Amino acid sequence: MMNQAEMDTLMEMVNIGVGEAAGVLSDMVSARVRLNVPMIHVLDYSAIRAKLPQLADEQISSVHLGYSGALDGTAILAFPSDSALALIRLLTGDPEDTRDMDVLRSSTLLEIGNVLLNSVMGTLGNLLEAPLTFIFPEYIECDLDDLVKPDQTGGRYVIADTHFMVESREIEGNIILVFEISSFETLKAALNSAEAKYDRD
């Protein structure tokens, strides 16, 4: 999988990305948004359900961002439905009816996911000197079995526990980075090169 030094370097880069995204989101919603990733996990498909019990047997609100280039895969921002609803209410207030909430849920989460996932993957690409091309993100409501599928990749899943703090209220979600197997090996090599470069500096 990954050794501790690779994990530490990856988590530092992911936190740089979410920190940049927090500033953009704060400006967008005119409220202080804080984001941090206290823990990441690298898993194969068989361990996904055990690592994400909060998403098992739940309707999930998710944003998917495909990427290609030096690395290939999909970045996903996922919330249990209740957490997604709570986040939207914190950011936009209560809509007048259910139809308004459905529109707000998809549009607001798509915008949040676009900012956050582009920032995280863009930071990884820049710091690892691995240029990436992005596909326009897609909002999907699904269950965990449809969120990540065994035939989606032969590679690895990086799960980043993500804490959103909006006006002193905390919402938890997950960033899931899906790497094809060849890209995962490329990622590890790039992390080791980055670590060696930082040590020299």
BELBELLIN-V395479 format. One record per helix or strand. SS is the DSSP state (2 for helix, 1 for strand). FROM is the first residue (numbers start at 1). TO is the last residue. If there is no record, write none. Layout:
ss=SS from=FROM to=TO
ss=SS from=FROM to=TO
This chain:
ss=2 from=4 to=29
ss=1 from=33 to=43
ss=2 from=45 to=51
ss=1 from=60 to=69
ss=1 from=73 to=80
ss=2 from=81 to=92
ss=2 from=98 to=127
ss=1 from=132 to=134
ss=1 from=138 to=142
ss=2 from=144 to=147
ss=1 from=156 to=166
ss=1 from=169 to=179
ss=2 from=181 to=200
